[in-house]
Amino acid sequence: MRRKRRSIEQLKTSGRILDVGCGTGEFLNEMQKHGWQATGIEKDPRAAEFAEQRYGLTVSTADLIDTHFQEQSFDVITFWHVLEHLPEPLSTLQLAKKMLKADGLMLIAAPNISSFDARFYRSHWVALDAPRHLHHLVPATLARVCQAAGLEMFTARQMVLDAFYNCLMSERIIASRNLKKRALLPLLLLRGLLIAGISVSRSWLRSGGSSILYFVRKLDNCT
């Protein structure tokens, strides 16, 4: 949570933040503790209730289109591994753009299906997450979607810890689907660490990474 907050505070130090798909509220709680006005959207009513009762957060269970937030009311809007779950990512980003201030910041975290580990594990790659993931993104695709929504992706960085999670969980999937390989799980997990290391190293040499955090703003800071 601190790493996520610091990613934002390198560019924005305070203000009002909306987290779409906030889950049980740990990220928003971290932001709230450091002076941010935090609001969440979470479709799971149990998770939303937990976030409200545990952390005192304001969380809506409505769809983004039904929340009726005022235009240009947020300094930061975040989608932490949420956009790939939504049936209409373009319309969602268009709507979020209206709620973002002219100089606002949007962060989108998503798995990258063109990463080294995705191509290595193929159908066993945990971040395929079928049928919950409706879309699989690569940087160029998301850049085009952002542009169509009137947004600009101005930088991106890999999420290093995600690479190790994705690889280790992919190895667990391989073991769970093959009885003969279950006894080899410790070796498979070691292989997962190796693949994660290669994926991280390759992404520093070229654009990519198992998961990527995209930094987005309005085109020309327009309204």
N, C-alpha and C positions, 0 to 999 in steps of 0.2 A: 504493500500500500504506500509506503514511503517513496519507493521508486516511482510509482505512478504520479504521486503528488509532485515530486521534484521535476518530473518530465514537463509538467504543466507550469510550475513556478519558475522555470527557466525563461518563460515567455510572459506569463501572467502571474502576478503576485497576490492578487485578491479579487473578489467579486462574487458574482452569482453563478453557480454551476448546476447543470442538469446532467444526470447520469441516466441514460436510457438502458434499461435492463440492469438495474442496480443490485439485483439479488437481495441478499440479507444486509446490505448496507455498509460493509466494512470500508470500502473505498470512500464513500461519502462521509462516513464518520471520521476518517483520517483528514479529509478536507475541512470538515466542520470544526475539528479541534484546532485547526490552524487558521481560523478566522473567515472561512468561506461560508457563504449562504448556500446551503446544499439542498437540492431537490432531486427526487428520484422518480423513475417510472419502472414498475415491476409487475408483470402479468400474473405471477404466482402470488395469490393472496396471502398464503402462509409466510412466504419470504417477506412480502411487504409489511405484514403485521409485525414480524420479528424486528425489521429495521426500525419501525416506528417506536415499538415498545422498548427495545434494547438501547437504541441510540438517540431517540427523540427526533428522528428525521421525518420530513414530509414526503410521503411516497404515494403516488397515484397508481392505481391498477388499470386505468383506462389506456386505450391506444393513444399514441402520440397525437393523432388527429383529433381526438376527443378531449384533450386536456385543456384546450382553450387558453394556453399561455399567450400572453401578449407578444406582439412582434418586437424584436430587438430587446428581449428581456433577460438574456443570458450572456455572460462574458465567455463562458466555456460550456461546450456540450460534448459529452463523451459517449462512445459506443465501444465498450470493452468486450470484444468477441460476441457481438450482438447482430451486426449487419448481415452476416451470412445466414442468420436464422429467419430473416424477414422476407416475406413474399415479394415486396415491392421496395427494394433498396433505393431506387432513384427517387420515387415519390417521398420516401422517408427523409432523404437528404434535402430535397426541395423544401419540405415542411420545416426541418430543423434549421435550414438557412434563414427562414423568415424569423425564427425565434432568436437567432444569434445577432448580437450587436455588430455594428459595422466593422469594428476592429476586433471582433471576437475570434475565438480559437476553437476548433473542433478537432477531437482526437478519435481516430478509428483504429482499433486493433483487430486484426483478422489473420487466420492461417493463410499460408502462401502455398498453393498447390504446385507451384513451379520450383519449390525448394528442393535441395538435394535429398533430404530425408523423405519428402513426399514421393519423389521419383524412385527412391530405393525401396520403400515399403509398399508402394502401389496400393492394392486393395486392402492391405493391412494397416495403412496409415491411419492412426487414431483420429486425426483431425478431419477425415472424411465425414465422420459422425453422422452417417446416414441413419434414418431419414431426417434428422433434425437440422442439418445444414442444407439449406435450399440452394445455396450458391457457393461456388469455389472461386476465389479471387486471386488474381496476380496483380502486381503493382500497376501495369499499364492499363488493365481493365478498370481498376478502381479510379485511376486518374481520369479516364474518359467519363465514368459515371459522375465523378465530382464535377467535371467541367460541364456536363449536361445539366447539372443541378445549380449551376452558377457559382461553383466553388473551385478553389485551386489547391491542389496538393503541393505544398511548398517544400516539404522534406519528409523523410521516412527513416526509420531505424529498426534494426532487428530486435526482437525480444529474446534475449539469449536463454533465459531460464525455460521459455516455452519449447525451445529445441530439445532440451534434455527431457522434459516432461513428455513431449510428443513421441520421441524415440523410445523411451522406456515403456510407455504405455502401448506402443505399437508392438514391441517385443512380447509383451504380455498377451496381446491379441493373438500373435502367432502361436504362442505356447498353448493358449486356451483352445485353439482350433485344431491342434494336432497332438494327440495323446503321446506320441513318441517323443515329442519335443518338450513336454512338460518337465521331464527330469533334467532337461538342459537349460531350464530357465535362468540359473545363475550365469551361465555362459552367454545366453541371449541378452541378458541385461548388460553384461560387459560389452557386447557388440553394440547395444543401444547407445552406451556412453561414447563409443568410438564414432558411430555414425553421427551423433549429435555434435561431437567435436569437429568432425569434417564439415558438417553443414554450417556450423558457426563460422569456421575459418573461410569456407568458400564464399559466404555471404559478405565477408569483409573485403574480399577481392572483387566481387561483382555484386550488383543489386540483388537482394534476396534475403532469405532467412526463413526458418520454419514458420514463425509468426512475425508479422511486421506491424509496427505502430506508425500510422500515417498522421501527419500534422496538416491540417486543412484550414483554409480561411476563405472569406468571401473574395470573389474575383475583384481586384482593384479596390478592396475594402468598400464595395458598393452595398447599398441597402437591398 
